[in-house]
């Protein structure tokens, strides 16, 4: 069984990057190469995100509610050149925590791992890290 962190890195994070790239290029007029440079990606990856050939609809709109404003804010700061690598990393980590706490990641996890439903898994929403 994949952990929540693995699910985040393989499904959620690519979708988040794709949405940030889309907002940055469409709303703020950034060039793909600049988005790639600032996100630490290749230009080809950004191109594939924008053409929806990479990171398909892994996160549905209802799951995005908890992080939509963060995606928009991150896109704006990216366009303005106001995000360091550290800031970007922290932002992605905070989005992951938000997806976990809102149980959005949990829903995606249970859809891919049906035995979690049977076990009534609530790990993603736990805040106590013993």
N, C-alpha and C positions, 0 to 999 in steps of 0.2 A: 504494500500500500504506500502511495506517495504521501509525504508529509505536506502540511499546509505551505511550508516554505518552498517546496519543490513545485507545487501547484502555482504558487505566486510567480515563481521565476519562469515557468514554462507557458502559462496561460495569461495571467493577469498583467504582468509587467510588459510583455510585448504589446498587448492591447492598449495599455496606458501610454506607452511610447508612441504608438501609432496615432492615438488621439491628440497627443501633444504636438506631434509633427503636423497633423492635419490643421489644427488651430493655428499653429505658428506660421504655416505657409499660406493658408487661405485667409485668415483674419488679419495677420500682421505682415503679410507679404515677404516672409523670409524665403531665401533660396534654400533648396534642398541641401546643398553642400554646407551652408551655415548651420542649418538644423542638425545635420550629421555631426559637424565639428563640436557643437555645443552639447549634444547628447552623448558624445563619445561613440558614435556609430559610423558605419560606412555610408556613403552617399547612396549606394545600391540598396542598403537596408531601408533607408528613408524612402526611397523611390518605391520599394515593394510595399512598405506600410501605406503609402499614399494611394497606391493602386489596389490595395486590399489583397495583395498576393501573399502577404506575410501578416501574421497576427490577425486572423479572421475574427469573427464576432465571439471572442472568448468571454467577454464580459458584456452582459446585456444591460440595457438602459436602467433597469431597476437596481441593478448592482452598483451602477455608477453614481447613484444619488449621493452616497456618502463622500465621494471624492471629486465630484464634478467641479466644484469651485476651486479645488486645489489644482486640477488639470488646467483650468482656465488661467488661474494666477501664475502657474508655472510656465505656461505658454507665453504669457505677457512678459514675464521676467526673462525668459529665454530670448525673446525678440529684442529686449532692451539690453541684453548682455549683462544682466544683473545676477546671474547664478554662477557660483563657483562649482567645481566638481563636488566639493563637500556639501554645498547647499543642495545640489541636485540629488546626491545620495541620500541625504537626510529627508528630503521631500519624498522620494520613492519609498523609503522605509516608513514614513508616517502614513503614506497612502496604504501600504500593506497593513499596518496596524488598524487603520480605519476600516478597511475591508474585512478584517478579521473580527473586529469588535461589533461591526454592524451585521455580522453573520452572512454577508454577501459572499465571502470566500467560502464559507461553510456550505452554502447552497451549491456552489459550483463543485466543491469537493464531494458532497453527497451524491450529486448527479453522476459523478465519475466513479465513485466507490460506494455502491449500494449497501454494502455491509455496514457502513457508517450510520445509515438510517436505522438499521436493526439494533445497533449498539447505542443509539441515542447519543451520538458523539456531540460534545460541546467544547472540544479542545480549542477551536479557533476563537471562541469568545472569552476564554479564560484570561483573566488579567493577573492572577496569582501565579507566579512562575517558580514553583517549588521544585 
